[in-house]
C-alpha cells in the first residue's frame, strides 16, 4: 500500500467537510486548517479524562481525550521545533486486504524537521494492525509516524511543572532580559534565584522557570527539578 491508495477527510472550522481527498496530494495547509474530527465525549463514569489545554505554541486551546494524550501535548508544546499542533486532525481511509480501514490519528505536528503524525496509546497496544497501515501511509509521503506511550515519569513531571510558567505575557520583558544578562552557566538553581538581589526571590525564580520552558536556559530534566539542578545557557 502506498499513499495513492489512501484518502483523507478533514473537518474545517466552518464545519465544512472535505471528503475523501487523495492522501498523496492533500496539502499541509489543508491538514493544518482542520478542527477535531470527533466531538468531545462526556458521560458519567467515562474511563478517559478529556479536556482542553492552552498551548503556548498555538496560543489557543488544543483538545485531548486522555491523560496520556495530555502528556504528549505537553511534550509537543515544550518542544521548540514544533510549529503547529492539530488534534484529531483527519480521517484516513485505506483498503487493506480487501477491507476498508479507517483511522483518526491523535495529533498532527508541524516541526522544523517536517510533519509528524502521532498516535498516543499505552504500552503494548492492541491496535498494531491499524498502526501498521497508518505508518505505511504516512511514511509514503516522507513524513514521520510516531506511536507514543508512557514517557519517563521525572521528565513528564518536570515539563508539567514548567508548563505553569509558559505564558510569556505574565512576565515583564525587562525582567526576562535582566535574568538573561546574568551569567547563569553552571549555576545551581538554588543560587540562581538570588542572582538579582534587588528583586524578590520568588519573582526571579518564576522568571527562571519561564526561561527554562522557553529553552533560553537548560537543565537536566531527566532528574526531578531541585535547587541543586545546574543551569546551562542555551546553545
N, C-alpha and C positions, 0 to 999 in steps of 0.2 A: 504494500500500500504506500502511495506517496500523496503529497499534498493535493494533487489534481483530483483525487478520488474522495476528497473531504469537502464538506460545505460548512459554512459558519453563519449563524444568525445572531443579530445584535439588536438590543433594545435601546433606542435613542432617548434623549432627555424629554422630548415632547411625546413620549410613549409610542412613537412610530417604531415599527419593527422592520429591519432589513433582513429578509428571509433568504436562507439558502444561497448565500454568495459563495462563489468558489473560494475555498480557503487559500489556495495558492496565490490569488491576486487581491485578497482583502487587504486594504491599506492599514497601516499602523494608525493613521489619523481616525479612520472609521472605528477601529477597535478601542482606541483611547476615548472616543466620544460616547462610549456605552454607559448605560446605567445598569445596576444589578439585574440580572436576568430573573431571579426568583424574588418573590415577595417575602418579607420577613414572616417567620412563623412564631407566634406567641401563643402558648397554651399552658394551662395548669399542668405541672408535673413534667414539662418537657425536659429531655435529657441534655439538650445543648443550651449553652449560655450565649444568647445572641445580643448584639448591641451595636453601637456606633463609637468610633474613635476619631478624635480630631487629629488629623495628620498635619504635622509641620511641613512635610514635603508638598502636600496638596493644598494646604491652607483651607481645608474643608473636611467634612466628616466622611469617613470610609466605614462600611459595614463589616461585621464579622459574624459568623454563626456558631462559634465555639471558642472556648478559652485558648485552644491551640491555634486557631486562626488569628485570634488577637495577638498571640505571641509572635506569629510570623509577620503580622502587620507592624508590630513594634520594631522588629529587626529591619523590615523594609524602610520604615520611617527613619531609623537611625543610620542607615547605610547612605553615605554621601554620594555613592554612584547612582542611586535611584532617583529618577527624574519624574516619574509618573506612576501612580498606583491605581489600578482599576479592580474593583471587587466583583466576583461573579460576572466576568466580562462578556462572555458569549456562550452560545450553544454550538458545540461541534457535533457533526453527524458524519458517519462513515459506514460503508458496507464492508463488514469483516466476516469472512466465512459464510457469505450469503445472508447474513443478518444485518439489519440496520441498527447501529450502535449510536448512542447519544451520550454526551458528557458536557458538564459545565465546570470548567476549572475554577479554582478558588480565587486566584489573583493573576493579573497580567501586569508585569512590571516593565517599564521602560528604563533601561540603565545606560550608562555611558559605554557599556560594552555590548549593548544590543538588547532586544526584547527577551523576557523570561516569562514562561508560563508556569504557574505554581499550583500544585495540589497539596493540600495540607491534610495529613492523615496520621493517626498514631502508628507506632512501630508495628510491623507485621500486618500490613493492611490486607484486607480480603478482596480487594478490587484490582489485583495485579493485571488482569486481562485488560480492563479499561485503561489503566495507566500505560500499558504496553502500546496499544494502538494510538493513544494520545501522544505519547513520546514520538512515535514514528511521524505523526502528522506535524508536530511542532518542529522536530529536527529536520524535516524535509524542507523547511524554509530557512534553515541555517540558524534557527533560534535555539535557546536553551530551555530544556524542560526539567523541572525540579519537583520531586516528591519530598516534602518537608515534614519531619517528625519532631519529637520532643528535643528541644535544644538543651545544652548544658545548663543546669539549674542556676549556678552562680552568675553566668553571663546573662541569662534572662532576667534575674532579679536586679542586676546592675542596670541593665537597659531600661527595665520598668521604672526603676528609681530615677534615673536621669531624665526619663520622659516627662517627669513632673516639672522639669526646667526647660522644656522645649520651646515655649512661647517667647520668641525674641522680643516682642513689643513690651513685655513686662520688665525689661532691663534697660536702664538708661544707656544709650550708646557711649556716653562719656565714661561710665563705669567700666563697661566691657573693654574699651580702648585702654583705660588705665591699667586694668589687670593684664591685658595683652603685652603692655610695655614692660612689665616686670619679668625678669629672667627667672622663670619657674622650672627650668630644665633640671631634673634630678632632685627637685624639692619634694619632700613628703607633703601629702595633702594637709596633715595636721599643722604643719608650719606655714603652708601657703596661705591659709586663711588669715594669717597675721601679716601678710605682705604689704598691706596698706593700713598702717596703724591709725590713720585719721578716720577710718571708716569702721563701722561695726563689723565684727567678725561674721555674723550671720549674713550680712549683705555681700561680703566678699566671698563667702562660701557658696552662696547661691549663684553668684556670677561665675565662679569656677565650675560649678556643676553645669551651668549652661554652656560654657566653653568646651567642656568635655562632651556634651551632647552634640555640639556643633563641630567637633573634631578640630577645634583650634588648639586644644590640649588633648593629650592622650594619657592613659594609664592602663595597667593590666586588668582587663575586665573578666578574665577567666578566674580571678580570685575575688572574694567578696570585698567591696569597697571598704576602706578603713583609713584612719588617719595616717597609717604607715605607708599607704599606697604612694608610689613615686610618680610624679608628673613628668611628662615629656612634652616638648614643643612639637607641633605638627610638622611633618616633613615639608 
